[in-house]
Amino acid sequence: MPTFTVRGKELIIKEVKPHGNGAIIYVPKSWIGEKVGVVRGIKENGRGD
């Protein structure tokens, strides 16, 4: 599994929710207009699939 080094201002960890035919993560309104990235983490069983 790759390892990433990420630099940024803030970090939030949230669960992705279903939304229509896709999925969504809600972030604070203060983040509107900012560039963000999403990294899919490892599940509790140690697998990322």
N, C-alpha and C positions, 0 to 999 in steps of 0.2 A: 504494500500500500504506500502511495506517495506521502511525503511529509511536506507541509507548506509552512512558510514563514509569512505572516501577514502583518502589515503595518496599517494602523488606522486610528481613528479618534475614539470610537466606542464599540463595544461588543454586546450583542444581545443573543441569547440562545432561546429559540422558540420552536414549538412543534408546527410543522407544515399542516395546513388544513385543506380539505377538498374544496374546490371552487369551480363549478361548472364542469368542463371537460379537463381541467387542470388542477393546479394547487396554488395556494397563496400564503404568504407570510406577512402579517401586519407589523409595521414599524411605526415609530412615533411620527406625528405630523411635522415635527421639527426637521425630519430627514427629507422632506419633499424637496426635490431639485438636486439632492446629493447623489453621488455615484456610490452604489453598494455592491457587494459581492455575496454570493451564497456558496457555502461549502457543505456538502452532504457529509454528515458525521458517521461514526460507527455505531451500530445498534448495540444494545446491551449484551447480546450474545457474542459480540466481538466480530460480527460479520457486517459488511456494508451493503449487502444485496437484499 
